[in-house]
Amino acid sequence: MKQLTHRYLGLLVQVLLPLALIAQNYPIQVQVELEPPYPYTWLALTDFLPSVSVHMINAGAVVDAYPRVVMHNVDQNITLTTRDAALKQHCITIPEEDSDRDLAQFNSVFAGSNVISDEFFVGENISLATIQANEGIPEGFWQLCVQLFDCTTDEALSGPIPAGCARFIISNALPPQFISPCDAVARTTGGLLNLSWTFTPPSHDFEVLYRVRIALINLDDMTDMTGGANQAIQSSTTPEPTYAEEDIMENTLQLTIGDEITLIPGRTYAVRVQAYSPEGYLPVQNDGASEVCTFTYVPDGEEADGILRAVYPANGFHTLPLFSDHRQIRTLSQLHQLLVHHNGEWDARIGQLTYTC
């Protein structure tokens, strides 16, 4: 299990100590395993639940069983418990010794699109009837627990909370947001490229570091700036990143052109920053990754015309900045191809290509 923050170490000790005693009174031990990133909306939870892994150690005989699933927010005392009547309709056979299932294999209910509802769950200190799919899950320290019951006698086959529980933290913290350079012309000062971003860490006591990735956008292989920027950032080999670094402690970065990073004048680059924790999972939306920004590199003394458009633009017209010596478009044939491909218009007065997506 991923390490959690120091804030909860004492709580974990109190929770884990009774587990051995609880397990001795039941024939089956249940271990729940969760893999981050964890959901932060009810809709994401619906997609997350089917893949929850349940490992069972059966010291007794073969038995038919159904699960009771409990989600408990320790900080806000919110509890969601599955209705036994809904899950008992589909029992599965638990063999002797060890076996593994995911929740979707336990019951097809967990593979449905409306599982988080009054039909399948009972809520305590929360109204399931008012939950909207895209609403955020209440923040805090959560437990997701599975307890097994005999389908014939309804007797418990495994221990209740805290047995059979996995623990995770939900936070609605937003990922970092670039201040500069983002969707702009990046001019160097004294041969330095300056990057900065803002980030408000989760309310929990996490150690936060950053990783930054900068990649050249290949205009020949893209159909639009959005796809090209995302492809450049997400690809690990094609093209190789212009710059990739992690373990950055501050929310600013200063790179020396030609030494720490090589940039081509007039070319456009994609850039992204990701917040992460060396302790393990950091509960931030989008796995801590910012939106992809773009910038065009302009050395000192050079001039550029046009406006660099955003990576995720609204519908409408966009412009591609060109330079006085046309570094980005070297031939009339290349210019013609861009005009035809993007239904564009060329304004010779300002050296600007305007086109639609």
C-alpha positions, -999 to +999 in steps of 0.1 A: +000+000+000+013+035-008+026+054+022+003+079+037+010+111+055+024+113+090-009+128+101-025+095+099+002+072+111-012+071+146-047+064+133-034+035+112-017+019+142-050+021+161-069+006+132-044-022+124-037-036+158-071-053+163-070-070+129-052-102+140-077-107+168-107-101+146-094-125+119-091-154+144-129-155+149-138-160+112-129-186+086-120-162+058-096-133+059-102-105+033-076-082+020-087-053-002-062-037-026-067-003-043-045+013-070-042+050-075-052+074-089-083+074-067-117+089-078-126+124-068-162+124-083-191+100-079-189+093-116-153+084-113-161+062-083-186+043-104-158+035-129-133+027-100-153+002-080-155-027-105-117-030-105-113-031-067-093-062-059-103-086-031-079-113-019-094-141+002-077-166+025-102-193+033-092-215+063-126-233+062-147-253+037-159-242+002-188-218+007-211-196-013-209-160-002-220-125-010-201-092-001-211-062+020-192-032+008-187-003+032-172+031+024-164+052+054-151+088+056-132+090+089-129+128+089-166+136+082-182+104+096-199+096+063-208+059+057-221+042+026-231+005+030-244-018+003-279-033+008-275-070+015-307-079-003-294-064-036-261-083-035-274-116-021-291-122-054-258-132-069-236-154-047-201-167-057-183-198-046-153-192-023-128-221-027-105-234+000-072-216+006-064-185-015-084-168-042-088-134-059-118-116-072-126-080-082-159-064-072-174-068-107-168-105-104-185-106-071-216-089-084-226-074-118-241-045-098-207-029-095-203-029-133-235-008-136-237+029-143-260+037-113-244+017-085-240+048-062-277+051-055-304+044-029-312+012-047-278-004-038-264+016-009-276+030+024-261+064+033-253+077+068-247+115+071-251+117+033-281+118+010-276+094-019-308+107-035-292+141-041-259+130-054-250+141-089-226+120-109-201+149-115-202+161-079-170+158-059-167+130-033-163+146+002-127+151+010-110+132+038-095+099+049-116+070+035-118+033+041-132+009+016-141-024+032-154-058+021-170-083+045-183-117+033-215-134+044-228-170+039-255-171+013-275-198+031-273-187+067-264-150+064-236-155+090-205-134+087-176-153+071-150-125+076-145-097+100-162-063+100-144-029+099-115-025+104-109-059+089-110-062+051-103-025+046-081-005+023-074+032+030-071+062+007-073+100+008-097+120-014-088+156-022-104+180-047-071+200-050-065+213-085-032+205-103-006+232-109-013+260-133+014+276-154+019+314-151+046+316-178+054+308-204+020+296-214+003+302-247+027+331-254+059+341-270+088+332-246+116+357-247+148+350-230+166+375-207+203+371-205+201+337-221+177+323-195+143+307-199+121+314-168+092+291-159+067+296-131+035+281-119+010+282-090-001+253-069-021+250-037-013+216-021-040+194-005-050+202+030-032+171+042+004+173+052+022+160+020+057+167+009+053+181-027+079+181-055+075+189-092+085+174-125+087+195-156+086+183-192+093+204-223+090+190-258+093+203-294+060+202-313+065+185-347+043+206-371+047+180-399+030+152-379+001+171-364-034+180-375-039+207-349-019+224-322-038+206-294-030+171-307+006+180-315+012+195-280-003+165-262+015+141-284+048+158-278+043+158-240+029+122-237+055+106-260+086+093-242+107+087-273+092+103-304+103+130-302+126+128-273+118+155-247+137+187-250+138+189-213+127+165-185+135+169-149+119+160-115+126+165-078+121+203-083+113+218-049+101+253-059+073+265-082+098+283-104+125+270-128+153+289-145+171+272-174+202+284-193+197+283-230+224+262-247+235+246-215+206+232-196+182+233-225+185+237-263+157+257-280+153+264-317+144+300-325+109+303-340+098+268-330+068+260-307+072+238-276+048+221-253+053+223-216+037+206-186+044+205-148+033+177-125+031+179-087+039+146-069+048+133-035+079+112-028+058+095-001+036+080-028+002+090-041-006+127-041-044+133-040-047+160-067-069+160-097-055+148-130-028+129-111-012+162-103-005+171-139-012+206-153-028+213-186-004+213-215+007+248-225+027+259-255+052+287-261+072+299-291+109+306-284+121+340-295+158+349-287+167+384-275+166+410-303+142+390-326+107+401-335+076+379-340+042+388-354+009+371-346-007+357-315+000+322-302-032+304-296-041+283-266-037+245-265-074+240-257-091+268-277-128+274-280-143+271-315-133+299-338-103+315-355-067+310-343-034+324-354+000+309-359+029+334-353+054+337-381+088+354-381+101+381-404+125+355-420+098+328-421+117+303-399+085+282-394+075+281-431+106+278-453+089+275-488+058+287-506+048+251-510+047+246-472+027+278-468+002+266-495-002+233-477-010+250-444-035+273-461-053+244-479-052+220-449-065+246-424-088+266-447-065+295-438-060+331-449-026+348-452-022+384-441+010+396-457+009+430-439+016+414-405+030+380-414+002+361-398-017+330-408-053+328-396-072+295-398-100+275-384-099+242-365 
